[in-house]
Amino acid sequence: MDKKQQIAKSESFLSRHRAPPLLFLPNVWDCLSARLFVAAGFDAIATTSGGVAWALGYPDGERAPWPEVVAATARIVRSAQVPVTADIEAGYGQTPAEVAMHVTEIIATGVVGINLEDGFGGSIRSIDDASDRLRAAREAANKAGVPIVINARCDFFHLKNFEEKCDFRRRSTDAKPIWPLALIVFTPLAYAIRRSLPR
């Protein structure tokens, strides 16, 4: 993808988080699912880590080889022709430097955003560790020259101390936007989706 086009799509994708209409991101796992959602009228899509892994023949949880995930994401971006944000789980890296390297590689596929989880091995990372990884991701995007949206996934339901996760949110605002994973009331959500879908 042309870099100017990727930057424009990234800026447009960020603006969709800030103003109506409500942004719904259908989860895709391959080129066909991406094209089906685009044909249905969605103007942006997201990859699902589980779906991509299963389509590649691996279980979820960073079990799919990273190069295969990158290649699959590139195919989805190429076929979709709309902004794509990628679920890269916990960044496929043990250190912030490894996360930064992988963010650089996934940006090269043409994505305009990523999801980055704060969990590892069934546990939650410390606030300092999670913040360092988010900072590394943002610095990698800055170096790539693409203002991707970083959704910092906060699995605070695993924590007894909710205030701790709120502190993480406050300290990680440079990731923008922060997406705290929470319980959803499904009936109102389904109603909102039905009213927002293209007719």
C-alpha positions in Angstrom: 0.0 0.0 0.0 1.1 3.5 -0.8 2.3 5.2 2.5 0.4 8.4 1.9 -2.7 6.4 1.4 -2.0 4.4 4.6 -1.5 7.6 6.6 -4.7 9.1 5.2 -6.6 5.9 6.1 -5.1 5.9 9.6 -6.2 9.5 10.2 -9.7 8.7 8.9 -9.9 5.6 11.1 -8.9 7.7 14.2 -11.6 10.3 13.3 -14.2 7.5 13.2 -13.5 6.8 16.9 -14.3 10.4 17.8 -17.6 11.2 16.0 -20.8 9.6 14.9 -21.9 7.3 13.4 -21.0 4.6 15.9 -18.0 2.6 14.8 -18.6 -1.1 14.4 -15.7 -3.3 13.4 -16.7 -6.8 12.1 -14.0 -9.3 12.8 -12.4 -11.0 9.7 -10.1 -13.9 9.4 -9.3 -14.2 5.7 -9.8 -12.4 2.4 -13.2 -13.8 1.7 -14.6 -12.8 5.1 -13.1 -9.4 4.6 -14.7 -8.9 1.2 -18.1 -10.1 2.5 -18.2 -7.5 5.3 -17.0 -4.8 2.9 -19.7 -5.8 0.4 -22.2 -5.5 3.3 -21.3 -1.9 3.7 -18.7 -1.7 6.5 -16.1 1.0 5.9 -13.5 -0.5 8.3 -12.8 -4.0 9.6 -10.7 -5.7 12.2 -8.9 -9.0 12.2 -9.6 -11.5 14.9 -6.5 -13.3 16.3 -8.4 -16.5 16.9 -10.0 -16.5 13.5 -6.8 -15.8 11.7 -5.0 -18.5 13.7 -7.7 -21.1 13.1 -7.8 -20.3 9.4 -4.0 -20.9 9.3 -4.5 -24.2 11.1 -3.3 -23.2 14.6 -4.9 -22.6 18.0 -5.4 -19.0 19.3 -2.9 -17.5 21.8 0.1 -16.6 19.7 0.4 -20.2 18.5 0.3 -19.3 14.8 3.8 -18.4 13.5 4.3 -14.6 13.3 5.4 -14.6 9.7 2.2 -16.4 8.7 0.1 -13.9 10.7 1.8 -11.0 8.9 1.3 -12.6 5.5 -2.4 -13.3 6.2 -2.9 -9.7 7.4 -1.2 -8.4 4.3 -3.6 -10.4 2.1 -6.6 -9.1 4.1 -5.5 -5.5 3.7 -4.9 -5.9 0.0 -8.3 -7.5 -0.6 -10.4 -5.3 1.7 -9.4 -1.9 0.4 -10.8 -0.3 3.5 -9.1 0.5 6.8 -8.0 -2.6 8.6 -7.0 -2.9 12.3 -5.1 -6.0 13.3 -5.4 -8.0 16.5 -1.8 -8.9 17.3 -2.6 -10.3 20.8 0.2 -9.4 23.2 2.5 -8.3 20.4 4.2 -11.7 19.9 7.2 -10.5 22.0 8.6 -11.1 25.4 10.1 -7.6 25.6 9.1 -4.1 24.5 11.8 -4.2 21.8 10.3 -7.4 20.3 6.8 -5.8 20.4 8.2 -2.7 18.6 9.8 -4.9 15.9 6.5 -6.8 15.3 4.5 -3.5 15.3 6.8 -2.3 12.6 6.3 -5.5 10.6 2.5 -5.4 10.9 2.4 -1.7 9.9 4.2 -2.7 6.7 1.2 -4.8 5.7 -0.9 -1.6 5.4 -2.9 -1.8 8.6 -4.2 1.4 10.3 -4.5 0.1 13.8 -3.6 -2.7 16.2 -5.0 -4.3 19.4 -2.4 -4.9 22.0 -3.4 -7.0 25.1 -2.0 -6.7 28.6 -2.2 -10.3 29.4 0.4 -13.1 29.2 0.0 -16.8 30.1 -3.3 -16.3 31.8 -2.1 -13.5 34.0 -2.0 -9.7 33.7 1.2 -7.8 33.1 2.3 -5.2 35.6 1.3 -1.6 34.8 4.9 -0.7 34.2 5.5 -3.6 31.8 2.2 -3.0 29.9 2.9 0.7 29.7 6.4 0.1 28.4 5.1 -2.2 25.7 2.5 0.3 24.6 5.1 3.0 24.5 7.4 0.8 22.4 4.4 0.2 20.0 3.8 3.9 19.6 7.5 4.7 19.1 7.6 2.0 16.4 4.6 3.6 14.7 6.2 7.0 14.9 9.4 5.7 13.3 7.3 4.1 10.6 5.6 7.5 10.0 2.1 6.0 10.2 -0.2 7.3 12.9 -1.9 4.0 13.6 -4.6 3.7 16.3 -3.5 1.5 19.2 -6.3 -0.1 21.1 -4.7 -1.0 24.5 -6.8 -3.9 25.6 -7.3 -3.8 29.3 -8.5 -7.1 30.7 -9.3 -5.6 34.1 -11.9 -8.2 34.9 -9.0 -10.4 36.0 -8.0 -7.9 38.6 -9.4 -7.5 42.1 -8.3 -3.9 42.2 -10.2 -2.0 39.5 -8.4 1.2 40.4 -5.1 -0.4 39.3 -6.4 -0.7 35.8 -7.8 2.8 35.8 -4.3 4.0 36.7 -3.0 2.0 33.7 -5.5 3.7 31.5 -4.4 7.2 32.8 -0.7 6.4 32.3 -1.2 4.9 28.8 -3.1 7.8 27.1 -0.3 8.2 24.5 -1.6 4.9 22.9 -4.9 6.5 22.0 -7.6 5.3 22.1 -7.7 3.0 25.1 -10.3 0.3 24.8 -11.0 -1.3 28.2 -12.6 -4.7 27.7 -15.7 -4.8 29.8 -19.0 -6.7 30.1 -21.5 -5.6 27.4 -25.3 -5.7 27.7 -26.0 -7.6 24.5 -29.6 -6.6 23.9 -28.9 -2.9 23.6 -25.7 -3.7 21.6 -27.6 -5.8 19.1 -30.2 -3.0 18.7 -27.5 -0.4 18.1 -25.8 -2.6 15.5 -29.1 -3.3 13.7 -29.8 0.5 13.5 -26.3 1.3 12.4 -25.8 -1.2 9.6 -26.1 0.0 6.1 -29.5 -0.7 4.6 
